[in-house]
Amino acid sequence: LKDIYLKMMDDICKNNRLDWIQEEIQASLDPLLYEPDTPHLLQKMRIPFQNPAKIHLLARLCEWRENWAKKMNLPRQYILSDNTLTECAAIYPKTMDDFQKMRSLSPKFLKQEMGQSLSRLCFQVAQEPVQDWPQKKNYVLHPNKKNRVEALRLLLNVVAEENNVAPLLIADTNDLLQYL
């Protein structure tokens, strides 16, 4: 590793990129980077419905899971999976009987502290005014536009290789779509 480090540092200094590395390190030290917000969590999920009330419940469930994950020092998927949260939001439980329709939650879980907390949250959210959460943008690409995105991706790869940087440091697919 020492030899690799020395070679990499030599390349970095030779290409005048030490400032880049320091900038990336500084950015990674920001504690807010590790505090995902609800819209960010929703953007990562596959949401099979467009109903604002259900999306509102799903957003609140994401916040609930995040708090439990922090409290228990566990990855959020260990608390409840994205699929379970989505199923819960789709059913939109307003009574304990509604939870029986869920395949992914056992009656035993619902009797535990975490399960009771989940049910209380669902009942509380059913009484709240619905908040508009950002919707995921689904780009429907016309075949011609798809070809243009691929052409841009090829150009991006060439420029990235010429400059010896990863293409994602320059642009990702969403950036290319926005450019088009």
NORKALIN-V460454 format. One record per residue. N is the residue number from 1. SS is DSSP state (h for helix, s for strand, l for the rest). PHI is phi in degrees with one decimal (999 if undefined). PSI is psi as a letter, one per 30 degrees, with the letter a starting at -180 (* if undefined). Layout:
n={N;N}
ss={SS;SS}
phi={PHI;PHI}
psi={PSI;PSI}
This chain:
n={1;2;3;4;5;6;7;8;9;10;11;12;13;14;15;16;17;18;19;20;21;22;23;24;25;26;27;28;29;30;31;32;33;34;35;36;37;38;39;40;41;42;43;44;45;46;47;48;49;50;51;52;53;54;55;56;57;58;59;60;61;62;63;64;65;66;67;68;69;70;71;72;73;74;75;76;77;78;79;80;81;82;83;84;85;86;87;88;89;90;91;92;93;94;95;96;97;98;99;100;101;102;103;104;105;106;107;108;109;110;111;112;113;114;115;116;117;118;119;120;121;122;123;124;125;126;127;128;129;130;131;132;133;134;135;136;137;138;139;140;141;142;143;144;145;146;147;148;149;150;151;152;153;154;155;156;157;158;159;160;161;162;163;164;165;166;167;168;169;170;171;172;173;174;175;176;177;178;179;180}
ss={l;h;h;h;h;h;h;h;h;h;h;h;h;h;l;l;l;h;h;h;h;h;h;h;h;h;h;h;l;l;h;h;h;h;l;l;l;h;h;h;h;h;h;h;l;l;l;l;l;l;l;h;h;h;h;h;h;h;h;h;h;h;h;h;h;h;h;h;h;h;h;h;l;l;l;h;h;h;h;l;l;h;h;h;h;h;h;h;h;h;h;l;l;l;l;h;h;h;h;l;l;l;l;l;l;l;h;h;h;h;h;l;h;h;h;h;h;h;h;h;h;h;h;h;h;h;h;l;l;l;l;l;l;l;l;l;l;l;l;l;l;l;h;h;h;h;h;h;h;h;h;h;h;h;h;h;h;h;h;h;h;h;l;l;l;l;h;h;h;h;l;l;h;h;h;h;h;h;h;l}
phi={999;-61.9;-63.5;-64.4;-57.3;-62.6;-65.5;-63.9;-63.1;-62.7;-62.0;-61.6;-67.5;-62.4;-94.3;52.8;-117.3;-62.2;-62.0;-59.0;-63.2;-63.8;-64.6;-64.2;-64.3;-59.0;-62.3;-74.4;-87.3;-72.3;-61.0;-64.3;-61.8;-99.8;-113.3;-65.9;-90.6;-59.5;-57.6;-64.0;-64.2;-65.2;-62.8;-82.0;-93.3;-89.0;-104.9;-86.7;-137.7;-116.0;-62.9;-59.3;-65.1;-70.4;-67.0;-61.2;-62.1;-60.3;-61.7;-66.0;-65.3;-61.5;-62.7;-59.2;-63.6;-61.2;-64.5;-67.3;-62.3;-67.3;-59.9;-96.3;55.4;-129.8;-61.7;-58.6;-68.1;-75.4;-76.6;-151.0;-73.5;-56.4;-62.4;-66.9;-62.2;-64.1;-61.5;-61.7;-65.6;-65.2;-75.1;52.7;-66.7;-117.9;-137.9;-62.8;-62.0;-62.7;-67.8;-66.1;-74.2;-83.4;-76.4;-91.4;-117.9;-86.7;-57.7;-61.9;-60.6;-66.8;-86.6;-79.3;-55.5;-65.1;-65.3;-66.8;-63.5;-62.5;-65.2;-59.4;-62.1;-59.6;-67.0;-66.8;-64.1;-61.9;-94.1;-84.1;-68.6;-74.7;-99.2;-80.5;-98.9;-59.6;-87.2;-69.3;-81.6;-102.4;-81.6;-99.6;-92.0;-67.9;-50.8;-63.7;-68.9;-61.6;-63.7;-68.1;-64.1;-64.3;-64.1;-62.4;-63.6;-63.1;-61.3;-59.2;-63.4;-65.0;-63.2;-63.7;-67.4;-59.6;-99.4;55.2;-130.8;-71.8;-54.6;-67.2;-72.6;-94.7;-162.3;-111.1;-59.8;-62.2;-61.8;-63.8;-64.5;-64.2;-62.0;-65.0}
psi={e;e;e;e;e;e;e;e;e;e;e;e;e;e;g;h;g;e;e;e;e;e;e;e;e;e;e;f;f;j;f;f;f;g;i;k;l;e;e;e;e;e;f;f;l;j;j;g;l;f;k;e;e;e;e;e;e;e;e;e;e;e;e;e;e;e;e;e;e;e;e;f;h;l;k;e;f;f;d;k;l;e;e;e;e;e;e;e;e;e;e;i;k;f;l;e;e;e;f;f;f;k;f;f;k;l;e;e;e;f;f;l;e;e;e;e;e;e;e;e;e;e;e;e;e;f;f;l;k;k;k;j;l;k;k;k;j;j;k;j;k;k;e;e;e;e;e;e;e;e;e;e;e;e;e;e;e;e;e;e;e;e;g;h;l;k;e;f;f;e;l;a;e;e;e;e;e;e;e;*}
